[in-house]
Amino acid sequence: MTETVKVAKGLEGVVAEATRLSDVQGDIGRLLYRGYDINDLAANSTFEETVYLLWYGNLPTQTQLDAFRAELAAQRALSADVIAEMKMYPRDATPMDVLRTVVSSLGARDTTKGDAATLAPQQALPLTAQMATIAAAWNAIRNQREPVAPRADLNHAANFLYMLTGHEPDPRAARIIDTALVLHADHSLNASTFVARSIASTLSDLYSAIVGALAALKGPLHGGANEAVMRTLLKIGSVEGVEPYVNDAFAHKGKVMGFGHRVYRANDPRAEYLRKIAQDAAHVSGNDLWFTMQEKMRAAVQARKNLPVNVDFYSASVYYSLAIPIDMFTPVFAVSRIAGWTAHVLEQYADNRIVRPDALYVGARDLSYVPIQER
Ligand SMILES: CC(C)(COP(=O)(O)OP(=O)(O)OC[C@H]1O[C@@H](n2cnc3c(N)ncnc32)[C@H](O)[C@@H]1OP(=O)(O)O)[C@@H](O)C(=O)NCCC(=O)NCCS
């Protein structure tokens, strides 16, 4: 390949796949799952219904949804072997590293996993159900507690909070998490989904694709940003500190976490939805410090550059107000995004071609091999 070829750094603008799952309309700040506006789904749907929609392409009837919820709930528990294995991990292992490791372990243990050509949505049920259980179990184990066994009578979001805290959650808190799970469930070819599809495109198995997706999600430029946002707010610590922080970041060409997006140029509709939740959470808790700082930060950043707030910005203060540990924020993202990853892997298998882009070679050429004793 000649050096006149232009490299699409970060694959910007490259249309690498066709998808029927989500439609990201970056110019007008709109997001649809299977044709349904994310605002409608966030207001009216549940995580279970959204998973069904993504996997099967249509909203379920009540009977279908009841059956699907029961199937998902029945798959939540981790085996005693897996829990015992997790107890051997170093207690300071990060929750994202543990999620990735346990999914890999589950893959090694599942000797009946079918081949790519015949993968059905049912085979994605255990991983989708268990992502929440793994995350909550690790939070217990690292704090020297026994993991809380899942309850099948609670919905996915409520059960996740129940396993995290050991208490049946306030219905408002459970609804906030359910809404967050709906909002994070899919987002076209983001980095982790692209990784999952690339792995699937080799006809590797579902677990392997999800291990890769988790590895990509944890990075601070992707799902890890929600943790970074909260750490930044805590470090600044006051409304007055926001302006100097943003000034300094721009002066040193640093990134302000929670801002910017490859596709959204105006608004990220998920962030706008989460903003309302963050505002309500501040009102209900009587502590509006984080939300006020975020509003100030948004104004300060946007006065300098037209960067949208992204999904990780307000989710940070929402999760913090629910007393979720900061390093569990990205796992909450994973508990949701497993829906999209699995849907994309199924879509990839259904119409596959191996992912294999080109690279422009810019290194040396025609060098003569020098024997080692002459170097
Ligand atoms: C999301 C993100 C990775 C997208 O990256 P990208 O599409 O490659 O965008 P770029 O890095 O090319 O950004 C374009 C310009 O805006 C600036 N910019 C982008 N995000 C910024 C941020 N969060 N803070 C400050 N400046 C930012 C870049 O420095 C660049 O400036 P330049 O043109 O002077 O070089 C990037 O915006 C980012 O790192 N954001 C912070 C992390 C984050 O919140 N991630 C969650 C994403 S949902």
Ligand as a Chemical Component Dictionary entry (heavy atoms), coordinates in Angstrom:
data_LIG
# 
_chem_comp.id                   LIG 
_chem_comp.type                 NON-POLYMER 
_chem_comp.pdbx_formal_charge   0 
_chem_comp.three_letter_code    LIG 
# 
loop_
_chem_comp_atom.comp_id 
_chem_comp_atom.atom_id 
_chem_comp_atom.alt_atom_id 
_chem_comp_atom.type_symbol 
_chem_comp_atom.charge 
_chem_comp_atom.model_Cartn_x 
_chem_comp_atom.model_Cartn_y 
_chem_comp_atom.model_Cartn_z 
_chem_comp_atom.pdbx_ordinal 
LIG C1  C1  C 0 -15.020 10.339 23.947 1  
LIG C2  C2  C 0 -13.682 10.641 23.296 2  
LIG C3  C3  C 0 -12.719 9.462  23.547 3  
LIG C4  C4  C 0 -13.891 10.806 21.786 4  
LIG O1  O1  O 0 -12.639 10.915 21.192 5  
LIG P1  P1  P 0 -12.456 11.435 19.683 6  
LIG O2  O2  O 0 -13.684 11.224 18.896 7  
LIG O3  O3  O 0 -11.194 10.838 19.178 8  
LIG O4  O4  O 0 -12.341 12.997 19.881 9  
LIG P2  P2  P 0 -11.023 13.858 19.849 10 
LIG O5  O5  O 0 -10.118 13.387 20.950 11 
LIG O6  O6  O 0 -10.480 13.844 18.463 12 
LIG O7  O7  O 0 -11.602 15.290 20.224 13 
LIG C5  C5  C 0 -11.700 16.373 19.331 14 
LIG C6  C6  C 0 -11.127 17.599 20.017 15 
LIG O8  O8  O 0 -11.855 17.844 21.226 16 
LIG C7  C7  C 0 -10.997 17.736 22.354 17 
LIG N1  N1  N 0 -11.670 16.973 23.378 18 
LIG C8  C8  C 0 -12.410 15.845 23.186 19 
LIG N2  N2  N 0 -12.897 15.415 24.361 20 
LIG C9  C9  C 0 -12.447 16.281 25.290 21 
LIG C10 C10 C 0 -12.618 16.351 26.679 22 
LIG N3  N3  N 0 -13.330 15.426 27.332 23 
LIG N4  N4  N 0 -12.042 17.371 27.345 24 
LIG C11 C11 C 0 -11.319 18.295 26.690 25 
LIG N5  N5  N 0 -11.121 18.286 25.357 26 
LIG C12 C12 C 0 -11.691 17.268 24.675 27 
LIG C13 C13 C 0 -9.771  16.964 21.861 28 
LIG O9  O9  O 0 -8.637  17.241 22.621 29 
LIG C14 C14 C 0 -9.673  17.441 20.445 30 
LIG O10 O10 O 0 -9.105  18.713 20.457 31 
LIG P3  P3  P 0 -8.133  19.214 19.252 32 
LIG O11 O11 O 0 -9.014  19.228 18.023 33 
LIG O12 O12 O 0 -7.660  20.551 19.700 34 
LIG O13 O13 O 0 -7.034  18.190 19.153 35 
LIG C15 C15 C 0 -13.064 11.929 23.865 36 
LIG O14 O14 O 0 -13.990 12.979 23.687 37 
LIG C16 C16 C 0 -12.667 11.798 25.318 38 
LIG O15 O15 O 0 -11.555 11.356 25.612 39 
LIG N6  N6  N 0 -13.565 12.168 26.274 40 
LIG C17 C17 C 0 -13.272 12.007 27.690 41 
LIG C18 C18 C 0 -13.512 10.568 28.119 42 
LIG C19 C19 C 0 -14.978 10.234 28.166 43 
LIG O16 O16 O 0 -15.775 10.956 28.727 44 
LIG N7  N7  N 0 -15.303 9.067  27.597 45 
LIG C20 C20 C 0 -16.665 8.543  27.594 46 
LIG C21 C21 C 0 -17.193 8.463  26.208 47 
LIG S1  S1  S 0 -18.903 8.001  26.192 48 
# 
loop_
_chem_comp_bond.comp_id 
_chem_comp_bond.atom_id_1 
_chem_comp_bond.atom_id_2 
_chem_comp_bond.value_order 
_chem_comp_bond.pdbx_ordinal 
LIG C1  C2  SING 1  
LIG C2  C3  SING 2  
LIG C2  C4  SING 3  
LIG C2  C15 SING 4  
LIG C4  O1  SING 5  
LIG O1  P1  SING 6  
LIG P1  O2  DOUB 7  
LIG P1  O3  SING 8  
LIG P1  O4  SING 9  
LIG O4  P2  SING 10 
LIG P2  O5  DOUB 11 
LIG P2  O6  SING 12 
LIG P2  O7  SING 13 
LIG O7  C5  SING 14 
LIG C5  C6  SING 15 
LIG C6  O8  SING 16 
LIG C6  C14 SING 17 
LIG O8  C7  SING 18 
LIG C7  N1  SING 19 
LIG C7  C13 SING 20 
LIG N1  C8  SING 21 
LIG N1  C12 SING 22 
LIG C8  N2  DOUB 23 
LIG N2  C9  SING 24 
LIG C9  C10 SING 25 
LIG C9  C12 DOUB 26 
LIG C10 N3  SING 27 
LIG C10 N4  DOUB 28 
LIG N4  C11 SING 29 
LIG C11 N5  DOUB 30 
LIG N5  C12 SING 31 
LIG C13 O9  SING 32 
LIG C13 C14 SING 33 
LIG C14 O10 SING 34 
LIG O10 P3  SING 35 
LIG P3  O11 DOUB 36 
LIG P3  O12 SING 37 
LIG P3  O13 SING 38 
LIG C15 O14 SING 39 
LIG C15 C16 SING 40 
LIG C16 O15 DOUB 41 
LIG C16 N6  SING 42 
LIG N6  C17 SING 43 
LIG C17 C18 SING 44 
LIG C18 C19 SING 45 
LIG C19 O16 DOUB 46 
LIG C19 N7  SING 47 
LIG N7  C20 SING 48 
LIG C20 C21 SING 49 
LIG C21 S1  SING 50 
# 
